[in-house]
Amino acid sequence: MADIIILSGSPSKRSRSQLTADYAGKLAAKQGFTVKEISVTDFAPEDLLYARFDSPEIAAAAQSINEAKGLIVASPVYKAAYTGVLKALLDLLPQHAFRNTPVLPIMTGGSPAHLLALDYALKPLIANLKGEPLQGVYLCDHQINKGNTEQPFTDEDMVRRIHKQTNQLIESIRRIHAASAVE
């Protein structure tokens, strides 16, 4: 069981949103958390397209997500929202799949004009699955250097924001699990 699941909504195996989520995952791992990635590319397209709830891969992903202490959900912006393939995957999860789970939303897009997709598209979806969305991070494509996986951000402010949001995720996980240990 992983402490944190990275749920990547990019249909590209090597995307900017994926790179950003991986960076946040590495920060969490440095603080002792185990991290596992689940990508929309891990599933047979037919399972997603035909809503195969009984797919063993979908069931295993749902179980991993349910057991996680925290989530990082990352997606590029497509048509002012998250990717359709991410929505197809999330539609196959139980209604309360993110219950009581802090979720760090990450989105990447071509320009600052898509910034509100984080608040108007991804966060409501997370809340609908009963997750606790954090503020989140939006990055423009030009702020990410895909050639440098260790330090992919071209702007120090972006590095600080990702560190801050990852730390908030970790603090939320610790707070929730400390409270549940008391009960």
N, C-alpha and C positions, 0 to 999 in steps of 0.2 A: 504494500500500500504506500502510495506517495503522499507526502504532506500537501504538496501543491501540484495541481494539474495546470499545464499550459494548454489551452484549447485554441488551436490555430485555425482561423477561418479562411485562410488564403488558399486558393486553388493552385498557387505556385509553391513548389517545395522550397524555394529560396527567395522569400519575399522580404520586404522591409518590415512589415508588421511582425513576421516570424522572427526576424533578427532582433527586433526590439523586445519581443516577449522572451526570447532566449536570454537576452542580456539581463532582464529582470529576474529570470529564473536562476541565472548564475549568481546574482546578488543574494537571492534567498538561500541558495545552496551554501554560500560562504557563511551564512548564519546558522547552519546546521539543519536546514530543511531538505528533505528529499523532494526531487522535482521530476515529474514525468510529462512528456508531451503527447498530446492527442491531436492529430491533424485531420482535417477533412479529407486529405489525400490518402489517409490510412484505410479508407472504406471503399468497397466496391461501389462504383457510381450507381449501379442498379439498386443497391440497398437504400441509398439516399433518395434517388428519383422515384422509386416505387414504394417508399415509406415502409420498408421491411422492419417492423418493430421486433420481429423474431430473429433477426440476424445475430449470430453469436458475437460478431465484432461490435455491433451496436450495444448489445447487452453488456459486454465486458467494459466498454467505454462508460456506459451509464453507471455501472457499479464502481468504477474507478473515480468518477466524478462525485458520486454519492459519498464515498469514503474519504474524499479529500478534505483537508482542513481549510484550504483556500484555493482560489482559482485565478488564473490570468487568462482573460479572453481577448484575443487579438484578431483584428480584421482590417484589411484595407477598406477604404470607402469606395463603394460602387453605387452610382446613382443616388447619392446622398444618404446611404445607409451601409450596413454591413453586407457581406457577400450573401448571395442567395444560397450557396452551398452550406454556409454556416447555419443559416436559418433552417435548411432542410435537415441538418444534423440535430439541431436543438429541438425541432419539432418531434423528433423520435424519442426524446428523453421524457421521463416522467414529469408531470406538471410541477412538482416541487423539487426538482433535481438539484437546485442550488440552495435549498433551505438552510438558513442560519450559517451561510458560508460567505465570508468576505470575498469580493470579486474585484480584481484590478482590471478595468477595461482599457485596452490600448487600440488606437486606430491610427492609420497612416493614410495620407491623401496627397493629391497633387498640389493643393494650394490651401492657404488658411480659410478659404471660402467654405471648406467642408468641415470645419471645426465643430459645428453644432451637431453633426451626425453622432458624435459621442453622447451628447445629452438628449437628443431627440429620437435616436434610433437604438443604440446599443444599451444604454442604461435602462430604458424601459423594458427591454427584452430580458435583461438580467433580473430586474425586479419582478417581472412576470413569472420567472422561474423560482421566485422567493429568495434570490440572492441579495446580498447587501453590497451594492455597487459603491466603490470608492470614487474619488474625484476622477481619476483616470488620466491618461496621457494621450494627446494628439500630436503627431509629428508630420511635418511636410516631407515629401520624398527627398527634397534637396538637402535635408538635415541629416540624412542617413547615407553612410558610405558602405555599400554592400560588399566592398572589397576588404573591409577590416572587421572581422567578426569579434575581435576582442574589444575594440573601442570604436563602434560603428558611427558614433554621433559627431557631427561636424561643429556642434555648438555646445559650449560648456553649460549653458543654461538648460539645455535638454538633458544633459547628464545629471545635473542637480535635480531636475524634476522627476526623472526616472528613479533616481535613488530615493527621493522623498516619498514617492508613491509606493515603491516597493517596501520601504520601511513602514509605511502606513498599513500595508497588507500584512506584514509580519506582526506588527503591534496588534492589529485586529484579531489575527489568529490567536495570538497569545492571550489576549483579553478574553475572548470567547471560551477558550479551553481552560483558562484559569477559573472562570465563572462556573463552567460546567463541572469542574473538579470539586468545587465547593458544595454544589447541590447534591 
